[in-house]
Amino acid sequence: MSQPAASTADRHPMPGMMVYNVKLGMWIFLLSEVMFFTALIGSYIILRFAHPDHFAEPGAVLNVPLTAFNTFVLICSSVSMVKAYAAITQGDQKGLRFWLLVTILLGTFFVGVQVVEYIILAREGFVPMVELYGVAHEIEGAALYGATFYTMTGFHGTHVTIGILCMWFVLYRAWQGKYSADNYGAVEIMGLYWHFVDLVWIILFTIVYLI
């Protein structure tokens, strides 16, 4: 009896095939995400230049050093995802599982720090759609600042959380031995998504926290 074929998401493309169906689907999805985040970032930039009195200097409200460290953590998670991909292309099952777990832990740490940041900002009065008080009460119409900040960082945090949940599933299948040097499509696709959310955060961090 013939063995059942591997799932399309797991199967490595045949020699000579640059893009297989699921990988193409992920690229199309990521392109739609590029348009989504471009709209968010573009709206933020337009609003900030149109109403500069509604926004504060990032260091006056936001904890830039903490978020810079958190950004470094997320970049490290991208490196560990590359290590996981490299491991499975060489048939290293143990390396794949280890680096996937490292990526999950780093991503979870990133989201955890973001949650702590939200709690601290909320205690200081920096909340969406409510006039700012406390650390920057002098900002006129600061509800706009809060709304744009939480919208952009919140959507990104949601994407990171979804990525972590999906990576747990990939790790579960890795423990089952579902991937090999000839069958690692799902790991590659997961890596594409993870690198995308990392890149988006670097852009958001630069625009929201540094400029």
C-alpha positions in Angstrom: 0.0 0.0 0.0 1.4 3.4 -0.9 2.2 5.8 1.9 0.0 8.9 2.3 1.5 12.0 0.7 2.8 14.8 3.0 0.6 17.8 3.4 1.2 20.7 1.0 2.2 23.0 3.8 5.0 20.6 4.9 6.3 19.4 1.6 9.5 21.0 0.3 9.1 22.2 -3.3 10.4 19.9 -6.0 13.9 20.7 -7.4 13.6 23.7 -9.7 10.4 25.0 -8.2 11.0 28.4 -6.7 7.5 28.9 -5.2 4.9 26.2 -4.3 1.2 26.8 -3.7 1.2 27.4 0.1 4.3 29.6 -0.1 2.7 31.6 -2.8 -0.4 32.0 -0.6 1.7 33.2 2.2 3.3 35.8 0.0 -0.1 37.0 -1.2 -1.3 37.2 2.5 1.8 39.1 3.5 1.3 41.6 0.6 -2.2 42.3 2.0 -0.6 42.8 5.4 1.8 45.2 3.9 -1.1 47.3 2.5 -2.8 47.1 5.9 0.2 48.3 7.9 1.0 50.9 5.3 -2.4 52.4 5.7 -2.0 52.5 9.5 1.5 54.0 9.4 0.5 56.4 6.7 -2.5 57.6 8.7 -0.3 58.1 11.8 2.2 60.2 9.9 -0.5 62.3 8.3 -2.3 62.9 11.6 1.0 63.7 13.4 2.1 66.3 10.9 -1.5 67.7 10.6 -1.9 68.0 14.4 1.5 68.2 15.9 0.0 69.8 19.1 -1.8 66.5 19.8 1.3 64.5 20.0 4.2 64.5 22.5 7.9 63.8 22.0 8.1 60.0 22.4 10.5 60.2 25.3 8.0 62.4 27.3 5.4 59.6 27.4 6.8 56.4 26.2 9.6 54.3 27.7 12.0 54.3 24.8 14.9 52.4 26.5 12.6 49.5 27.5 11.0 49.3 24.1 14.5 49.4 22.4 15.5 46.4 24.5 12.2 44.7 23.6 12.9 45.4 19.9 16.3 43.8 20.3 14.6 40.7 21.8 12.3 40.5 18.8 15.2 40.8 16.4 16.9 37.9 18.3 13.8 35.8 17.8 14.1 36.4 14.0 17.7 35.1 14.3 16.5 32.0 16.2 13.9 31.4 13.5 16.6 31.4 10.9 18.5 28.9 13.0 15.5 26.7 13.2 15.1 26.8 9.4 18.8 26.1 8.9 18.6 23.1 11.3 15.8 21.3 9.5 17.3 21.9 6.1 20.2 19.8 7.4 17.9 17.2 9.0 18.7 18.3 12.5 15.5 17.5 14.4 16.8 18.5 17.8 18.1 21.8 16.5 14.8 22.5 14.9 12.9 21.9 18.1 15.3 23.9 20.2 15.4 27.0 18.0 11.6 26.9 17.6 11.2 26.9 21.3 13.7 29.7 21.7 11.7 31.8 19.1 8.5 31.1 21.0 10.0 32.2 24.3 11.5 35.4 22.9 8.2 36.2 21.1 6.3 35.6 24.3 8.7 37.8 26.2 8.1 40.6 23.6 4.4 40.5 24.0 4.7 40.3 27.8 6.8 43.5 27.9 4.3 45.2 25.6 1.4 44.3 28.0 3.4 45.6 31.0 4.1 48.8 29.0 0.3 49.2 28.3 -0.5 48.8 32.0 2.1 51.4 33.1 0.9 53.8 30.4 -2.7 53.3 31.4 -1.9 54.0 35.1 -0.3 57.3 34.0 -3.4 58.2 32.0 -2.3 57.4 28.5 -5.2 55.5 27.2 -6.9 55.5 23.7 -9.7 57.9 23.0 -9.4 59.6 26.4 -7.6 62.9 27.1 -4.2 62.4 28.4 -3.3 63.4 31.9 -0.5 62.8 34.3 2.9 62.6 32.6 1.9 64.7 29.6 -1.2 66.5 30.6 -0.1 69.6 28.7 -0.8 68.0 25.3 -3.9 69.4 23.7 -6.2 66.7 22.3 -3.9 63.9 23.3 -6.6 61.3 22.9 -5.6 61.2 19.2 -2.1 60.3 20.2 -3.3 57.5 22.4 -5.7 56.2 19.7 -3.0 56.0 17.0 -0.4 54.5 19.4 -2.6 51.7 20.7 -4.1 50.9 17.3 -0.7 50.4 15.6 1.1 48.7 18.4 -2.0 46.7 19.4 -2.5 45.3 15.9 1.2 44.4 15.7 1.1 42.7 19.1 -1.9 40.7 17.9 0.0 39.5 14.9 2.9 38.5 17.1 0.6 36.5 19.4 -1.0 34.7 16.4 2.5 33.9 15.2 3.4 32.4 18.6 0.3 30.2 18.6 1.0 29.0 15.1 4.6 28.3 16.1 3.5 26.1 19.0 1.6 24.0 16.4 4.8 23.8 14.2 6.8 22.8 17.3 4.2 20.1 18.2 4.5 18.6 14.7 8.3 18.9 15.0 8.1 16.8 18.1 6.1 14.2 16.1 8.9 14.1 13.6 6.8 15.5 10.8 9.7 17.5 9.2 12.9 16.4 7.6 15.6 17.7 5.2 13.2 17.0 2.3 10.0 18.1 4.0 10.1 21.5 5.8 7.6 23.7 4.0 5.7 24.6 7.1 8.8 25.8 8.9 9.7 28.0 5.9 6.3 29.5 5.7 6.3 30.2 9.5 9.6 31.9 9.1 8.3 34.2 6.3 5.5 35.3 8.6 7.8 35.8 11.6 10.3 37.8 9.7 7.5 40.0 8.4 6.2 40.9 11.8 9.7 41.6 13.0 10.3 44.0 10.1 7.0 45.8 10.7 8.0 46.3 14.3 11.3 47.8 13.4 9.5 50.3 11.2 6.9 51.0 13.9 9.5 51.4 16.6 11.4 53.9 14.5 8.3 56.0 13.6 6.5 55.9 16.9 9.3 55.8 19.5 12.2 57.6 17.9 10.8 60.3 15.6 
